[in-house]
Amino acid sequence: MIDHDVRANLERVRERIAGAADRTGRRATDILLVGVSKTVDITRIRQALDAGLPALGENRVQEARAKVAALGRPVPWHLVGHLQTNKVKEALELFDVIQSLDRLSLAEEIDRRARARGRTVDCLLEINVGNEPQKTGFTADEVGAALDRLAKLDCLRVRGLMAIPPVGTPDETRPWFRALRALGERHGLAELSMGMSADFEAAIEEGATIVRVGTAVFGPRPPR
């Protein structure tokens, strides 16, 4: 059972990040911990921020809206869930990084809206590493052509790749993490967002630079 003491949870996650980094000759500071606060109440989020959580992640624009209004912007906000095209304008008002860039039409809308706001948006390409039909994202074979198209968009900057691999144990997800790292290296993309509460140590050992951790930091989510 995961302890509800957010500060203690966060400290344990940091220790595990440091251990995984050390096992592969890296430093804990090489990995950004994004606390995914989907369905988490404001009190627990504040506790995590007070304890030094360096970034927050949300899955939905609608939920982020209320949280940003309540908490402000003490750390960067990352969008880690699917983004509908008609929500891009508001997403750019709320989020510093969009990790879930999963199609070219979305990229074009982000670029258009970002130009109107006079900003450049950092994004990660979402990769469907397992070619799962129920998931969005670029396939590995589509990345090269997509990057060529995206390079023509002045207000969008692709910093790396993000993936949610097929469900499995850490040992089962490890090959997918390895594949994402190889894809990033092939295309010269340094940032790799991969690994969640169940498998972030394996992801770090395979090269993750960003991990998206919810339950292990905030405790179990309330039942639906």
C-alpha positions in Angstrom: 0.0 0.0 0.0 1.5 3.4 -1.0 1.7 5.8 1.9 -0.5 8.9 1.6 2.3 11.1 3.0 3.2 12.9 -0.1 6.5 14.3 1.2 7.7 10.8 2.2 6.5 9.4 -1.2 8.4 12.0 -3.1 11.5 11.3 -1.1 11.3 7.6 -1.9 10.7 8.3 -5.6 13.8 10.6 -5.6 15.9 7.9 -4.0 14.7 5.4 -6.6 15.5 7.8 -9.4 19.0 8.4 -8.0 19.6 4.6 -7.7 18.5 3.9 -11.2 20.6 6.8 -12.6 23.6 5.6 -10.6 23.3 2.1 -12.0 23.8 3.4 -15.5 26.5 6.0 -14.7 24.2 9.0 -14.7 23.2 11.6 -12.2 19.7 12.0 -10.7 19.8 15.6 -11.9 19.8 14.2 -15.5 16.2 13.1 -15.0 13.2 15.4 -14.7 10.5 14.1 -12.5 7.0 15.2 -13.7 4.4 14.6 -11.0 1.2 13.6 -12.9 -1.6 15.1 -10.8 -4.6 13.6 -12.7 -7.6 13.5 -10.2 -5.3 14.6 -7.4 -6.7 17.3 -5.0 -5.1 20.7 -4.6 -3.9 20.0 -1.1 -1.8 17.0 -2.1 -0.4 18.9 -5.1 0.6 21.8 -2.8 2.3 19.3 -0.4 4.4 17.9 -3.3 5.3 21.4 -4.5 6.3 22.4 -1.0 8.5 19.3 -0.9 10.3 20.3 -4.1 8.4 18.6 -6.9 10.0 20.2 -10.0 7.2 19.8 -12.6 3.5 18.9 -12.9 1.8 16.9 -15.5 -1.9 16.9 -16.4 -3.8 14.7 -18.9 -6.7 17.0 -19.7 -7.0 20.7 -20.4 -10.3 21.0 -18.5 -8.8 19.6 -15.2 -5.6 21.7 -15.6 -7.6 24.9 -16.0 -8.8 24.8 -12.4 -5.5 23.7 -11.0 -3.5 26.4 -12.7 -6.0 28.9 -11.4 -5.6 27.7 -7.8 -1.9 27.0 -7.8 -0.4 29.4 -10.3 2.8 28.5 -12.1 5.4 27.7 -9.4 6.8 24.9 -11.7 6.4 24.1 -15.4 3.2 22.4 -16.4 3.4 19.5 -18.9 0.4 18.2 -20.9 0.9 14.5 -21.0 -2.6 13.4 -22.3 -4.3 13.5 -25.7 -4.9 17.1 -27.0 -7.9 17.8 -29.1 -7.4 20.4 -31.8 -10.1 22.6 -30.5 -8.4 22.8 -27.1 -5.0 24.0 -28.4 -5.6 27.7 -27.7 -6.4 27.1 -24.1 -3.6 24.5 -23.8 -1.1 27.1 -24.8 -2.4 29.4 -22.1 -1.9 26.6 -19.5 1.1 24.4 -20.4 4.8 25.1 -20.8 5.5 21.7 -22.6 3.2 19.5 -24.7 4.4 15.9 -24.5 1.6 14.4 -26.5 2.2 15.8 -30.0 0.7 12.8 -31.9 -0.3 14.1 -35.4 0.8 16.6 -38.0 -2.6 18.5 -38.0 -2.2 19.1 -34.3 1.3 20.4 -34.8 0.1 22.9 -37.4 -2.6 24.2 -35.1 -0.1 24.5 -32.2 2.2 26.5 -34.5 -0.6 28.7 -35.7 -1.8 29.5 -32.2 1.7 29.9 -30.8 2.5 32.4 -33.5 -0.5 34.5 -32.5 0.8 34.4 -28.9 4.3 35.3 -29.9 5.8 32.2 -28.3 7.6 29.0 -29.3 6.2 25.8 -27.8 8.4 22.9 -26.7 6.9 19.6 -27.7 7.7 15.9 -27.6 6.5 13.6 -30.4 4.3 10.9 -29.0 5.4 7.5 -30.4 3.1 4.5 -30.6 6.1 2.1 -29.9 3.9 -1.0 -29.8 1.9 -0.1 -32.9 -1.2 -0.6 -30.8 -4.4 0.2 -32.8 -6.2 1.8 -29.8 -3.4 4.4 -29.2 -2.5 7.6 -31.0 1.0 8.6 -32.0 3.5 8.4 -34.7 5.0 5.0 -35.6 8.8 4.7 -35.7 8.7 4.6 -39.5 6.8 7.9 -39.6 9.2 9.9 -37.5 11.7 11.0 -40.1 9.1 12.4 -42.5 7.2 14.0 -39.6 10.4 15.8 -38.4 11.0 17.1 -41.9 7.5 18.6 -41.9 7.7 19.9 -38.4 11.1 21.6 -39.0 9.1 24.1 -41.2 7.0 25.3 -38.3 8.7 28.3 -36.8 6.8 28.4 -33.5 7.1 24.7 -32.5 10.2 23.1 -31.2 10.5 19.3 -31.0 12.7 18.5 -28.0 12.4 14.7 -28.0 10.1 11.7 -27.9 7.4 10.4 -25.5 5.9 6.9 -25.3 3.4 4.8 -23.3 4.5 1.2 -24.1 2.2 -1.8 -24.0 1.1 -2.8 -20.5 3.6 -5.2 -18.8 6.0 -5.7 -16.0 9.2 -3.5 -15.9 11.1 -6.3 -17.6 8.4 -6.5 -20.3 8.4 -2.8 -20.9 12.2 -2.4 -21.0 12.6 -3.4 -24.7 10.1 -0.7 -25.6 12.1 1.8 -23.7 15.2 0.6 -25.4 13.5 1.0 -28.8 12.5 4.6 -28.0 16.0 5.5 -27.0 17.4 4.0 -30.3 14.8 6.0 -32.2 15.8 9.2 -30.4 19.4 8.6 -31.1 18.7 7.9 -34.8 17.0 11.3 -35.2 19.2 13.3 -32.8 16.5 13.9 -30.2 17.9 14.2 -26.7 14.8 14.1 -24.5 13.0 10.8 -23.8 9.8 10.9 -21.7 9.1 7.3 -20.7 8.3 5.4 -17.5 5.5 5.8 -15.0 5.0 4.7 -11.4 5.3 1.0 -12.1 8.4 1.0 -14.3 10.2 4.4 -14.1 13.4 2.8 -12.8 13.6 0.5 -15.8 12.9 3.5 -18.0 15.8 5.5 -16.5 18.1 2.5 -16.9 17.2 2.5 -20.6 17.8 6.2 -21.0 14.8 8.2 -19.9 15.4 11.9 -19.3 11.8 12.5 -18.1 9.6 10.2 -16.0 5.9 10.8 -15.5 5.0 9.6 -12.0 1.6 9.9 -10.4 0.6 7.2 -7.9 4.0 6.7 -6.4 4.1 10.4 -5.5 0.6 11.3 -4.7 -0.8 8.0 -3.5 -3.6 5.9 -4.9 -6.2 7.7 -7.0 -9.7 7.8 -5.7 -12.1 5.2 -7.3 -14.2 6.4 -10.1 
